[in-house]
Amino acid sequence: MRVTNAPASRKRRIRTLQAAKGFRLRRSKLYRYAADALDHGMQYSFRDRKTKKRDYRALWQVRINAAARAAGTTYSRFMEGLKAAQITLDRKALADIAATDAATFTELVRQSGEALKAKAAKLAAAKA
């Protein structure tokens, strides 16, 4: 006797077609095309979950750099100073502070600059 596993196959096909709802033309109506479209869509979503993280980090860096330059320093010097001052704010928080609270960001730039001067003095003393 031939066993087809029909209920499970139908359920799988219906689940695929439901997931393809909103796709255009036969990609939302026919199982064969819907399955291909979903596979392709899943590949895009996997790739773009990684890309989104990259894009946001780049955006935060641009915002921090713009605010840092307005305060008289550069992004790299500012971040180096924060590390020297042992201030552990991530880029997301720094970008938010830069966009919303200029006074706090100016204070961070000041602390960063002081830490850089102290670091330079320590290096000069070590060389002498």
C-alpha positions as CSV (number, residue, x, y, z in Angstrom):
1,M,0.0,0.0,0.0
2,R,1.2,3.5,-0.9
3,V,1.6,5.8,2.1
4,T,1.4,9.5,1.3
5,N,1.4,11.2,4.7
6,A,-1.2,13.5,3.2
7,P,-2.3,15.4,6.3
8,A,1.2,16.5,7.2
9,S,2.1,17.4,3.6
10,R,-1.0,19.5,3.3
11,K,-0.3,21.2,6.6
12,R,3.2,22.0,5.5
13,R,2.0,23.4,2.1
14,I,-0.7,25.5,3.8
15,R,1.9,26.9,6.3
16,T,4.2,27.8,3.4
17,L,1.3,29.5,1.5
18,Q,0.3,31.4,4.6
19,A,3.9,32.6,5.1
20,A,3.9,33.8,1.4
21,K,0.8,35.9,1.9
22,G,1.4,39.3,0.4
23,F,3.8,38.1,-2.2
24,R,2.9,39.0,-5.8
25,L,1.4,36.9,-8.5
26,R,2.0,33.1,-8.4
27,R,4.5,33.4,-5.5
28,S,1.5,33.8,-3.1
29,K,-0.8,31.3,-4.8
30,L,1.2,28.2,-5.9
31,Y,3.2,26.1,-3.5
32,R,6.2,25.5,-5.7
33,Y,6.8,29.2,-6.3
34,A,5.9,30.3,-2.8
35,A,8.5,27.8,-1.3
36,D,11.2,29.2,-3.6
37,A,10.2,32.8,-2.7
38,L,10.2,32.1,1.0
39,D,13.7,30.5,0.8
40,H,15.0,33.5,-0.9
41,G,13.3,35.8,1.5
42,M,14.8,33.9,4.5
43,Q,18.3,34.3,3.0
44,Y,17.8,38.0,2.7
45,S,16.4,38.3,6.2
46,F,19.4,36.4,7.7
47,R,21.9,38.5,5.7
48,D,20.1,41.8,6.6
49,R,19.9,41.1,10.3
50,K,23.7,41.3,10.3
51,T,23.7,44.3,7.9
52,K,21.3,46.2,10.1
53,K,23.8,46.0,13.1
54,R,26.6,47.3,10.8
55,D,24.5,50.1,9.5
56,Y,23.4,51.3,12.9
57,R,26.9,51.3,14.3
58,A,28.1,53.4,11.3
59,L,25.2,55.8,11.9
60,W,26.1,56.2,15.6
61,Q,29.8,56.8,14.6
62,V,28.7,59.6,12.2
63,R,26.6,61.2,14.8
64,I,29.3,61.1,17.5
65,N,31.9,62.4,15.0
66,A,29.7,65.3,14.0
67,A,29.1,66.3,17.7
68,A,32.8,65.7,18.6
69,R,34.0,68.0,15.7
70,A,31.5,70.7,16.8
71,A,33.1,70.4,20.3
72,G,36.6,70.8,18.8
73,T,37.9,67.2,18.6
74,T,37.7,64.2,16.3
75,Y,35.9,60.9,16.7
76,S,39.0,58.8,17.1
77,R,40.6,61.2,19.6
78,F,37.4,61.4,21.5
79,M,37.0,57.6,21.7
80,E,40.6,57.2,22.7
81,G,40.1,59.8,25.5
82,L,37.0,58.0,26.7
83,K,38.9,54.8,26.9
84,A,41.8,56.5,28.8
85,A,39.3,58.0,31.2
86,Q,37.7,54.6,31.7
87,I,34.3,55.8,30.6
88,T,32.4,52.8,29.2
89,L,29.5,54.2,27.3
90,D,28.6,52.4,24.1
91,R,28.3,54.1,20.8
92,K,24.5,53.9,20.8
93,A,24.3,55.8,24.1
94,L,27.0,58.3,23.1
95,A,25.1,59.0,19.8
96,D,21.9,59.6,21.8
97,I,23.6,61.9,24.2
98,A,25.2,63.8,21.3
99,A,21.8,64.3,19.7
100,T,19.8,65.2,22.7
101,D,22.0,66.6,25.5
102,A,24.8,68.9,24.3
103,A,25.9,69.9,27.8
104,T,26.5,66.3,28.9
105,F,28.3,65.6,25.6
106,T,30.5,68.7,26.1
107,E,31.5,67.4,29.6
108,L,32.4,64.0,28.1
109,V,34.6,65.7,25.5
110,R,36.3,67.7,28.3
111,Q,36.9,64.5,30.4
112,S,38.2,62.8,27.2
113,G,40.6,65.6,26.5
114,E,41.9,65.6,30.1
115,A,42.5,61.9,30.0
116,L,44.4,62.2,26.7
117,K,46.6,64.9,28.2
118,A,47.3,62.7,31.3
119,K,48.0,59.8,29.0
120,A,50.5,61.9,26.9
121,A,52.2,63.2,30.1
122,K,52.5,59.6,31.4
123,L,54.1,58.4,28.1
124,A,56.5,61.4,28.1
125,A,57.5,60.6,31.7
126,A,58.1,57.0,30.8
127,K,60.4,57.9,27.9
128,A,62.4,60.3,30.0
